[in-house]
Amino acid sequence: MPLSGLAMRCARCQNENPTDARFCNGCGAALSVGCARCGQFNPPGVEAGGLMSYGTDVSDLVRRAAIYVDKILRGAKPSELPVEQPLAFELWINAKTAKTLGLTIPPSLLQRADRVIE
């Protein structure tokens, strides 16, 4: 039963799950980070058949958050720490989906991609 844009699709069984679900209701697999409603970066969605995804490098965000926590634990006042913006971004392209849709992705874009799924 489709949840009309308020769902995360399982990469394993393609079952639609509520956006707050951590595990698939169909097969029990752990769901990937991201959701169609908020547009959060979701590279595994590209692995599941999405055309392309461009967004922050989640591993970089986690690493930088750990640095923030370290500063706070060492005595820094959170209100005095600067707000940081993401610096690292990733572009994933699913060439197989593009071919299925009859799209030609320019070679220059393929060269810039961090990952191309053939």
C-alpha positions as CSV (number, residue, x, y, z in Angstrom):
1,M,0.0,0.0,0.0
2,P,1.8,3.2,-1.1
3,L,2.2,6.0,1.4
4,S,2.2,8.7,-1.3
5,G,5.6,10.4,-0.8
6,L,5.8,9.7,3.0
7,A,7.7,6.5,2.6
8,M,11.2,5.1,2.5
9,R,11.6,2.3,0.0
10,C,13.6,-0.8,1.1
11,A,16.6,-1.4,-1.2
12,R,16.3,-5.2,-0.7
13,C,12.5,-5.9,-1.2
14,Q,11.2,-2.5,-2.5
15,N,8.6,-2.4,0.3
16,E,7.5,1.1,1.3
17,N,7.9,2.0,5.0
18,P,7.0,5.0,7.1
19,T,9.8,7.6,7.1
20,D,10.5,7.1,10.8
21,A,11.0,3.3,10.4
22,R,14.4,1.9,11.1
23,F,13.8,-1.5,9.7
24,C,11.7,-2.7,6.7
25,N,8.2,-4.0,7.5
26,G,8.5,-6.4,4.6
27,C,11.9,-8.1,5.1
28,G,13.4,-6.7,8.3
29,A,16.4,-5.1,6.6
30,A,17.9,-2.0,8.1
31,L,16.7,1.1,6.2
32,S,19.0,3.7,4.8
33,V,19.3,7.2,6.0
34,G,17.1,9.7,4.1
35,C,13.5,10.3,3.0
36,A,11.7,11.5,-0.1
37,R,9.7,14.0,1.9
38,C,12.5,16.0,3.4
39,G,15.1,15.5,0.6
40,Q,17.8,14.3,2.9
41,F,20.8,12.8,1.0
42,N,20.2,9.2,0.3
43,P,22.9,7.5,-1.8
44,P,21.5,4.0,-1.1
45,G,18.3,5.2,-3.0
46,V,20.5,5.5,-6.1
47,E,21.7,2.0,-5.5
48,A,18.0,0.9,-5.4
49,G,17.3,2.5,-8.8
50,G,17.2,6.2,-8.3
51,L,18.7,8.2,-11.1
52,M,21.1,10.4,-9.2
53,S,21.7,12.0,-5.8
54,Y,23.8,15.1,-4.8
55,G,24.2,16.0,-1.1
56,T,26.4,16.2,1.9
57,D,28.9,13.5,2.7
58,V,27.3,12.0,5.7
59,S,30.5,10.4,7.0
60,D,32.1,13.9,7.0
61,L,29.2,15.3,8.9
62,V,29.5,12.6,11.6
63,R,33.3,13.1,11.8
64,R,32.8,16.9,12.3
65,A,30.0,16.4,14.8
66,A,32.5,14.3,16.9
67,I,34.9,17.2,16.9
68,Y,32.2,19.4,18.2
69,V,31.3,17.0,21.0
70,D,35.0,16.7,21.9
71,K,35.2,20.5,22.2
72,I,32.2,20.6,24.5
73,L,33.5,17.7,26.6
74,R,36.7,19.7,27.0
75,G,34.9,22.6,28.4
76,A,33.9,24.8,25.5
77,K,30.5,26.5,25.8
78,P,28.2,25.3,23.0
79,S,26.8,28.8,22.6
80,E,30.2,30.1,21.8
81,L,31.0,27.5,19.1
82,P,30.5,28.7,15.5
83,V,27.8,27.2,13.3
84,E,29.4,25.2,10.6
85,Q,28.1,24.4,7.1
86,P,28.8,21.2,5.2
87,L,32.0,21.3,3.2
88,A,32.0,17.9,1.5
89,F,29.4,16.8,-1.0
90,E,28.9,13.7,-3.0
91,L,27.4,13.0,-6.5
92,W,26.1,9.5,-7.2
93,I,24.8,8.5,-10.7
94,N,23.0,5.4,-11.7
95,A,23.9,4.9,-15.3
96,K,21.8,1.7,-15.5
97,T,18.7,3.7,-14.6
98,A,19.6,6.5,-17.1
99,K,19.9,3.9,-19.8
100,T,16.5,2.4,-18.9
101,L,15.0,5.8,-19.1
102,G,16.6,6.5,-22.4
103,L,18.8,9.4,-21.0
104,T,22.3,10.2,-22.0
105,I,24.4,11.6,-19.1
106,P,27.2,13.8,-20.3
107,P,30.7,12.4,-19.9
108,S,31.8,15.5,-18.0
109,L,29.1,14.8,-15.4
110,L,30.1,11.2,-15.1
111,Q,33.7,12.2,-14.6
112,R,32.7,14.5,-11.7
113,A,30.6,11.8,-10.0
114,D,31.9,10.3,-6.8
115,R,30.3,7.0,-7.7
116,V,28.7,5.7,-10.9
117,I,26.6,2.6,-10.7
118,E,26.8,0.7,-14.0
